[in-house]
Amino acid sequence: GSKENLSLDMSKEELANSSLVATIDTVNHRIVLFGKASFTQYINAMAMLKYVNQAPQPSSDERIISFTVNDGGVDSHPAFIHLQMPVSHSGTDFLYTSQGE
């Protein structure tokens, strides 16, 4: 919905000093990471993904966040995170931060 968004905090020192670039497509709800960086830097960047829902009464429908990797030629199979909004949501921001899993 219009009160939901994904963000990526690239300010961590090891990410800020990399050549990773993040573009945010708010229409298609996508974040694209690209640039020359180590595998660890990409994993650290994906661990900084945040989902925020500021709706006063968010739908309890499941949200699915998918990750796809491309090595410059071929897309990987997607990996998924499934989010379920708490039924007792109090109207304050709901924030999910990945734990790098």
Secondary structure, 3 states (H helix, E strand, C coil): CCCEEEEECCCCHHHHCCCCEEEEECCCCEEEEECCCCHHHHHHHHHCEEEEECCCCCCCCCEEEEECCECCCCECCCEEEEECCCCCCCCCCEEEECCCC
